[in-house]
């Protein structure tokens, strides 16, 4: 388990401590990791979409950093490690199967449609990705909301979703309840935007009883 997966798990455990009354409101963190494209102060993780992003993130020494790939081979896996990446983001067609199973780097698998069949969802989970990243449209439609819940339940894997900077509290609640483990704000987010989203997540109502 790499740094991204460990951080997601730690936040989920922190949520359980909060639900159990073991944490004060002042001690509570956002139960979802909030990330940005390129470096933004206050982000829990940052991802590079290009070389300029990567250089900026390296210069800032961000602990949890990712790289978005269009093809992830063994050579590029080694490159990602050499650049200090904690995780890589790619689609099913962009990552070699042996690379996906490498324990040294977390993989976030982007799926183009959350409405995938049950067998495919369960098979994907067997490759132990740190997160699965569907691409819903915002504001969320009821179909997307149902598909996100279904994907989270079938895989048991945290969801990682690219969100608009002004994502609504209602959409955040739906995604959290579906299993959102980390999110990525669209390019252009500021430190104030990151702080505002974290506060929105902290202020969400309790999860419904199972």
C-alpha beads as a LAMMPS data file, in Angstrom:
LAMMPS data file: protein, C-alpha beads

210 atoms
209 bonds

1 atom types
1 bond types

-500.0 500.0 xlo xhi
-500.0 500.0 ylo yhi
-500.0 500.0 zlo zhi

Masses

1 110.0

Atoms # bond

1 1 1 0.000 0.000 0.000
2 1 1 1.439 3.333 -1.079
3 1 1 1.153 6.838 0.324
4 1 1 -2.113 7.750 -1.398
5 1 1 -3.896 4.562 -0.312
6 1 1 -2.557 4.930 3.221
7 1 1 -3.724 8.543 3.408
8 1 1 -7.217 7.605 2.202
9 1 1 -7.399 4.829 4.781
10 1 1 -6.168 7.155 7.540
11 1 1 -8.877 9.697 6.723
12 1 1 -11.537 6.982 6.822
13 1 1 -10.278 5.849 10.223
14 1 1 -10.308 9.471 11.367
15 1 1 -13.954 9.680 10.296
16 1 1 -14.758 6.599 12.375
17 1 1 -13.108 8.187 15.412
18 1 1 -15.172 11.312 14.791
19 1 1 -18.377 9.264 14.503
20 1 1 -17.456 7.504 17.736
21 1 1 -17.070 10.769 19.599
22 1 1 -13.310 10.341 20.062
23 1 1 -12.383 13.584 18.290
24 1 1 -13.306 17.174 18.993
25 1 1 -14.556 19.400 16.193
26 1 1 -11.200 21.207 16.232
27 1 1 -9.345 17.925 15.661
28 1 1 -11.483 16.826 12.742
29 1 1 -9.995 16.812 9.239
30 1 1 -11.827 16.589 5.941
31 1 1 -12.632 12.887 5.508
32 1 1 -11.846 13.191 1.774
33 1 1 -8.393 14.058 0.444
34 1 1 -8.640 17.263 -1.585
35 1 1 -6.141 17.540 -4.432
36 1 1 -5.176 19.970 -7.162
37 1 1 -3.620 19.967 -10.608
38 1 1 -0.161 21.353 -9.973
39 1 1 0.830 22.775 -6.601
40 1 1 -1.709 24.697 -4.528
41 1 1 -1.083 25.447 -0.864
42 1 1 -3.251 23.417 1.483
43 1 1 -3.944 20.583 -0.945
44 1 1 -3.653 17.057 0.457
45 1 1 -2.206 15.782 -2.825
46 1 1 -1.150 17.309 -6.132
47 1 1 -1.015 15.766 -9.597
48 1 1 1.016 16.724 -12.658
49 1 1 -0.708 16.804 -16.036
50 1 1 2.469 18.026 -17.764
51 1 1 6.154 18.654 -17.154
52 1 1 5.594 22.201 -15.874
53 1 1 3.194 20.886 -13.224
54 1 1 5.689 18.204 -12.226
55 1 1 8.603 20.610 -11.867
56 1 1 6.470 22.938 -9.724
57 1 1 5.337 20.082 -7.479
58 1 1 8.913 18.809 -7.113
59 1 1 10.120 22.267 -6.179
60 1 1 7.480 22.489 -3.445
61 1 1 8.305 19.023 -2.071
62 1 1 4.675 17.837 -1.921
63 1 1 4.555 14.502 -0.021
64 1 1 1.661 12.907 -1.946
65 1 1 2.173 13.610 -5.605
66 1 1 0.829 11.986 -8.734
67 1 1 1.459 11.932 -12.471
68 1 1 -1.228 11.519 -15.119
69 1 1 -0.117 9.188 -17.902
70 1 1 -1.370 8.390 -21.384
71 1 1 0.674 5.159 -21.308
72 1 1 2.129 3.609 -18.165
73 1 1 4.831 1.071 -18.946
74 1 1 7.528 -0.398 -16.713
75 1 1 9.959 2.274 -17.931
76 1 1 7.546 5.069 -17.106
77 1 1 6.858 3.501 -13.739
78 1 1 10.575 3.767 -12.971
79 1 1 10.554 7.354 -14.184
80 1 1 7.602 8.180 -11.920
81 1 1 9.433 6.753 -8.936
82 1 1 12.599 8.671 -9.797
83 1 1 10.550 11.889 -9.853
84 1 1 9.146 11.130 -6.405
85 1 1 5.604 10.249 -7.482
86 1 1 3.346 8.537 -4.958
87 1 1 0.754 7.474 -7.501
88 1 1 -0.023 7.356 -11.207
89 1 1 -3.337 8.049 -12.922
90 1 1 -4.255 6.237 -16.150
91 1 1 -7.116 4.503 -17.936
92 1 1 -7.539 0.738 -18.256
93 1 1 -6.047 0.839 -21.746
94 1 1 -3.116 3.023 -20.721
95 1 1 -1.526 0.831 -18.042
96 1 1 0.167 -2.525 -18.475
97 1 1 -1.298 -5.216 -16.218
98 1 1 2.063 -6.098 -14.631
99 1 1 2.618 -2.432 -13.813
100 1 1 -0.818 -2.188 -12.170
101 1 1 0.198 -4.963 -9.777
102 1 1 3.507 -3.354 -8.792
103 1 1 3.351 -2.585 -5.035
104 1 1 5.756 0.327 -5.264
105 1 1 3.362 2.889 -6.747
106 1 1 -0.353 3.443 -6.190
107 1 1 -2.518 3.357 -9.300
108 1 1 -5.644 5.451 -9.782
109 1 1 -7.617 3.916 -12.648
110 1 1 -9.727 6.335 -14.659
111 1 1 -12.883 4.789 -16.090
112 1 1 -14.699 6.668 -18.805
113 1 1 -18.132 5.495 -17.684
114 1 1 -19.217 4.587 -14.160
115 1 1 -21.971 2.450 -15.670
116 1 1 -19.779 -0.643 -16.064
117 1 1 -21.104 -4.133 -15.571
118 1 1 -20.808 -5.948 -12.258
119 1 1 -18.303 -8.546 -13.467
120 1 1 -15.955 -5.873 -14.837
121 1 1 -16.204 -3.821 -11.646
122 1 1 -15.334 -6.795 -9.451
123 1 1 -12.506 -7.840 -11.773
124 1 1 -11.041 -4.333 -11.686
125 1 1 -11.029 -4.394 -7.882
126 1 1 -8.858 -7.528 -7.940
127 1 1 -5.985 -5.445 -9.328
128 1 1 -6.046 -3.464 -6.063
129 1 1 -6.033 0.102 -7.381
130 1 1 -5.679 2.820 -4.771
131 1 1 -8.810 4.421 -6.227
132 1 1 -11.137 4.234 -9.214
133 1 1 -11.808 7.517 -10.998
134 1 1 -15.089 7.773 -12.906
135 1 1 -15.894 10.953 -14.824
136 1 1 -19.412 12.178 -14.024
137 1 1 -20.811 15.451 -15.300
138 1 1 -21.677 18.238 -12.868
139 1 1 -24.121 18.994 -11.431
140 1 1 -24.652 15.272 -10.906
141 1 1 -27.596 13.646 -12.619
142 1 1 -29.562 11.011 -10.750
143 1 1 -28.145 8.414 -13.162
144 1 1 -24.564 9.427 -12.333
145 1 1 -25.357 9.443 -8.610
146 1 1 -26.764 5.909 -8.798
147 1 1 -23.836 4.688 -10.891
148 1 1 -21.301 6.141 -8.450
149 1 1 -22.983 4.381 -5.526
150 1 1 -23.127 1.158 -7.525
151 1 1 -19.451 1.355 -8.502
152 1 1 -18.412 2.012 -4.903
153 1 1 -20.474 -0.890 -3.591
154 1 1 -19.358 -3.389 -6.242
155 1 1 -15.629 -2.699 -5.958
156 1 1 -15.185 -1.630 -2.347
157 1 1 -12.466 0.651 -3.732
158 1 1 -12.392 4.388 -2.918
159 1 1 -13.520 6.741 -5.662
160 1 1 -11.376 9.606 -6.937
161 1 1 -13.290 12.235 -8.902
162 1 1 -12.267 15.362 -10.805
163 1 1 -14.618 18.101 -9.597
164 1 1 -15.333 21.698 -10.531
165 1 1 -13.918 24.309 -8.187
166 1 1 -17.446 25.377 -7.223
167 1 1 -18.713 21.829 -6.597
168 1 1 -21.903 22.011 -4.567
169 1 1 -22.357 20.684 -1.041
170 1 1 -25.134 18.383 -2.261
171 1 1 -22.880 16.808 -4.898
172 1 1 -20.112 16.444 -2.300
173 1 1 -22.545 14.635 -0.003
174 1 1 -23.648 12.259 -2.768
175 1 1 -20.055 11.450 -3.719
176 1 1 -18.964 11.007 -0.117
177 1 1 -21.796 8.586 0.536
178 1 1 -20.846 6.690 -2.650
179 1 1 -17.319 6.128 -1.338
180 1 1 -15.332 9.187 -2.369
181 1 1 -11.826 8.816 -0.943
182 1 1 -10.028 11.619 -2.744
183 1 1 -11.014 14.339 -5.135
184 1 1 -9.223 16.593 -7.565
185 1 1 -10.242 20.195 -8.137
186 1 1 -10.136 21.516 -11.680
187 1 1 -7.140 23.562 -12.771
188 1 1 -7.165 27.111 -11.480
189 1 1 -8.125 26.301 -7.893
190 1 1 -6.586 28.526 -5.229
191 1 1 -5.632 27.887 -1.628
192 1 1 -8.913 29.545 -0.601
193 1 1 -10.839 27.169 -2.887
194 1 1 -9.116 24.152 -1.310
195 1 1 -9.891 25.403 2.198
196 1 1 -13.521 26.102 1.281
197 1 1 -14.079 22.603 -0.140
198 1 1 -12.524 21.020 2.945
199 1 1 -14.855 23.011 5.157
200 1 1 -17.850 21.989 3.029
201 1 1 -16.891 18.324 3.508
202 1 1 -16.381 18.717 7.253
203 1 1 -19.799 20.366 7.471
204 1 1 -21.685 17.609 5.650
205 1 1 -24.453 15.873 7.611
206 1 1 -23.741 12.415 9.054
207 1 1 -23.844 9.472 6.699
208 1 1 -27.192 7.677 6.551
209 1 1 -27.468 4.489 8.584
210 1 1 -26.589 1.349 6.631

Bonds

1 1 1 2
2 1 2 3
3 1 3 4
4 1 4 5
5 1 5 6
6 1 6 7
7 1 7 8
8 1 8 9
9 1 9 10
10 1 10 11
11 1 11 12
12 1 12 13
13 1 13 14
14 1 14 15
15 1 15 16
16 1 16 17
17 1 17 18
18 1 18 19
19 1 19 20
20 1 20 21
21 1 21 22
22 1 22 23
23 1 23 24
24 1 24 25
25 1 25 26
26 1 26 27
27 1 27 28
28 1 28 29
29 1 29 30
30 1 30 31
31 1 31 32
32 1 32 33
33 1 33 34
34 1 34 35
35 1 35 36
36 1 36 37
37 1 37 38
38 1 38 39
39 1 39 40
40 1 40 41
41 1 41 42
42 1 42 43
43 1 43 44
44 1 44 45
45 1 45 46
46 1 46 47
47 1 47 48
48 1 48 49
49 1 49 50
50 1 50 51
51 1 51 52
52 1 52 53
53 1 53 54
54 1 54 55
55 1 55 56
56 1 56 57
57 1 57 58
58 1 58 59
59 1 59 60
60 1 60 61
61 1 61 62
62 1 62 63
63 1 63 64
64 1 64 65
65 1 65 66
66 1 66 67
67 1 67 68
68 1 68 69
69 1 69 70
70 1 70 71
71 1 71 72
72 1 72 73
73 1 73 74
74 1 74 75
75 1 75 76
76 1 76 77
77 1 77 78
78 1 78 79
79 1 79 80
80 1 80 81
81 1 81 82
82 1 82 83
83 1 83 84
84 1 84 85
85 1 85 86
86 1 86 87
87 1 87 88
88 1 88 89
89 1 89 90
90 1 90 91
91 1 91 92
92 1 92 93
93 1 93 94
94 1 94 95
95 1 95 96
96 1 96 97
97 1 97 98
98 1 98 99
99 1 99 100
100 1 100 101
101 1 101 102
102 1 102 103
103 1 103 104
104 1 104 105
105 1 105 106
106 1 106 107
107 1 107 108
108 1 108 109
109 1 109 110
110 1 110 111
111 1 111 112
112 1 112 113
113 1 113 114
114 1 114 115
115 1 115 116
116 1 116 117
117 1 117 118
118 1 118 119
119 1 119 120
120 1 120 121
121 1 121 122
122 1 122 123
123 1 123 124
124 1 124 125
125 1 125 126
126 1 126 127
127 1 127 128
128 1 128 129
129 1 129 130
130 1 130 131
131 1 131 132
132 1 132 133
133 1 133 134
134 1 134 135
135 1 135 136
136 1 136 137
137 1 137 138
138 1 138 139
139 1 139 140
140 1 140 141
141 1 141 142
142 1 142 143
143 1 143 144
144 1 144 145
145 1 145 146
146 1 146 147
147 1 147 148
148 1 148 149
149 1 149 150
150 1 150 151
151 1 151 152
152 1 152 153
153 1 153 154
154 1 154 155
155 1 155 156
156 1 156 157
157 1 157 158
158 1 158 159
159 1 159 160
160 1 160 161
161 1 161 162
162 1 162 163
163 1 163 164
164 1 164 165
165 1 165 166
166 1 166 167
167 1 167 168
168 1 168 169
169 1 169 170
170 1 170 171
171 1 171 172
172 1 172 173
173 1 173 174
174 1 174 175
175 1 175 176
176 1 176 177
177 1 177 178
178 1 178 179
179 1 179 180
180 1 180 181
181 1 181 182
182 1 182 183
183 1 183 184
184 1 184 185
185 1 185 186
186 1 186 187
187 1 187 188
188 1 188 189
189 1 189 190
190 1 190 191
191 1 191 192
192 1 192 193
193 1 193 194
194 1 194 195
195 1 195 196
196 1 196 197
197 1 197 198
198 1 198 199
199 1 199 200
200 1 200 201
201 1 201 202
202 1 202 203
203 1 203 204
204 1 204 205
205 1 205 206
206 1 206 207
207 1 207 208
208 1 208 209
209 1 209 210
